[in-house]
């Protein structure tokens, strides 16, 4: 993403057309989290995701999420996020528009996302990793 020429050219074209797109580039962690907390919606239409840490972090911050129905995202996000096909830009646009227009649904997803994200802890991750190693060793 960072330094991707095609994306940067598209953003420049959209901005020239008057679309309010703001490329931030790299943000320090404190600034990144402050920006994320202020987001109305977090869209993550990944084609493949091994786990889904970015939407999980957004949910932890109370940001309503739209994720693709690919990879581990449906399992990680459950019903605390809206899911769409990563190849369906019309459905993605409709989901974004619907959430931006529906404050009650954003609030519901915000609460559900926080609750879902609270189930994922680094301690729990370490415990499950140890369990997997123990099982592999017999």
Steps between C-alpha positions, in 0.01 A plus 500: 500500500757760603671631189265319263515709183163394357316577821672837539412596140135405556484704822653799322237472222216477752629799695525699175132415441411640842468173693611538862760222517783551747800271465678496834797281421682367805364613837666450836300260720345770726388704199382191313278393790358849541409512130346152521289591803346784300411286197133450424564169325801274440487311168737206451414321172796260508522224241677272747568551866677252723360651818356850479684715753414838336120457530541350846693810607232723348228307685696533825491876447124490439515568127227321300660266247427373153715202407516256215360152526843357416771333703473512877300825514152346543631277779688778679236773461187287526176694503679807639582616146321532169638256244513542122676322217841658441428498127164679527574873502129580468419307820795662677385849399144418607619372839709811558211726401254305716720527808578867446125566480398280795629627836313230693662221297843659548439510876388135500808392304724714722375325815505155337851563367637603838351189659633275224849654512513458879497124445840521327790563739875452467488279810239279338704490181808389695301231682355359178844507336647303790210255479570450129871440567419253781258316275758485219761360738259233621 
